Amino acid sequence: MHYQDLYFEDFTIGSEYQTGTRTIGEEEIISFGESYAPLPYHTDPEAAKDSMFGGLVAAGFQTAAISFGLFIGCGIFDSCAMGSPGLDRLRWRRAVRPGDRLRVAAKVLEASPAGEGKTRNLVKFLIETYNQDDEIVLEAHTMHYVRARPTGETNAP
């Protein structure tokens, strides 16, 4: 899915957004692992066979980066992004392996309007990343500042 022209008013509690998919490859896992998580189960397919995972797996932060890329790439914040104060929760639920196809489902948990004289509204999301078998591999609670719809504009389909 690709979303456009979304603003604070469009993010109602319970609203859900879906992303496209992305397949992760062995070389990509190894490259990320060598740069940011140099552990055998992220960098060496042979050594990884003897690990608790039984094979090569993506680093958790690589899964988080891919998830965030899918989420942002669906256009949800193209018109309204104003940064993020961070996240409240990040959990890796299942290992991501070479060839896994990931997608993200995001659900609005909270939408707080900006206070008097302020411009940054806050939207909190539950982000769930799924693999090709519809198993959750990552769960995060994220926070994003977003603009309100400019005066006089409507979100006509």
N, C-alpha and C positions, 0 to 999 in steps of 0.2 A: 504494500500500500504506500501511497504517497499523499501526504496531507499538505494543504497550503492555506494561507490566510487565516491561521488560527491565532487567537488572542486570549487573554485571561478569561473573558466571558464564555469561551468555548470549552473550557476545562471544568466541567461539572463533576462532582463526586460520583464515582462509578463509571465515568466515561472510559472506554477502552480503545487502545490504538495498537495496531499490528504492523510489523515491519516485514520487509522482504527477507530473503535468506542469504546466508554466506557459508560457503564450505571452507573448512580450514585444512591446509595440507601439511604433510610431514616436514617439508623444508621450512615452512613458515614457523612451525612449532620449534624446530631446532634453532633457527635464527633468533627468535625471540628469547628462547631459553639461554642461548650463549650470551646474549647481550644483557638480559635482565634477571634471569633465574637459573644460574649455572649449576643445575643439579642433574644427575644422570638420567632421571626419568623425564626430563625436558630436553635433553641434548644428545642422548646416545641411545638409539633404538635397541641395540644389543644389550647394553647394560640395563636398560629400562625393563627388559624381560624379567630380571631378577628383583625388581622393586615390588613394593606393595601393590602397584598398579598393574603389573604383569605386562607392561608395554609402555610405549611413548605416550605422554599426555601433555596437553597445553598447560602452561602456568596459569594459575588462577587469575592473575592480573591481565594476562593476555585475553582470557575469556571475558573479563570485565571490559577491556578496551574494545574488543569486537562487539560486545553487547551495546556499549555506549555508542559506537560508530553506527550500528544498525538503527538504534533509537533516534539519534540525531539525524541520520541520513534519510529518514522517512519524511523529513520536512516539517515535523511537528513544531519546531521553534524558528523556522525560517523568518517569520514576520515579527516575532515577539521576544526573542531571546534577550535576556539581560544578565546572564551569568548564573552561577550557582554557588550557594554557600556550602555545598558538600552533600554528603549522604549520611543517613542515620544507621544503615545496616547494609552489610554485604556478606552473603553466604554462598559458598560454592557447594552445590548439592551433589554433583556427579562429575567425574572426570570427563574432559573433552579430549577426544582422540583424533588422529589423522583421518580425514574423510568425513568427519561429523559435519552436518549441515545445521547451522544455528539460525534461530529466529527469535524475535523478542515480542512479548505482549506487555503492554504498559497500561496500568489502571490508575486513574486519579483517586488518591486517598483523601486529599484535602486541598482546598483552594481558599487561600486567605487574601482578601483585598488589602491593598496598601493603605497605610494609615493616612490621616489628614496631611496634605502637603507632600506626600511621598508618591513615587511613581512605580516602585517595584512590588508587584503582587507576587505572592509565593504559591507555587503549586507543588504538592508532594505526590510522588508516584510509587507504585509497586511495580518494579521491573522484574519480569520473569523471562529467562532465556531458556529455550527448549532446543533439544536436538531433534534429529530426523525421526526418532521414535516417540516424540512428544513427552520425553522425560525432562524434567526441570534440571538444568545444569547450574544455574545461577539465579539468585534472588537478591534484589537490592531495593532499599527504600531511598529514593533520591529526592532532592529539593531543587527547584528551579525558579529564578525570578523571571517574570514575564510582563510585557507591556499590556495595558488595556487597549481595546480596540480604539483607534483614532475616532474622534467625534465625527458623527455623520456617516461613518462606514458601516456596512452590514456584511454579514457573511452569507451571501446568497449562493446557493449551489450552482 
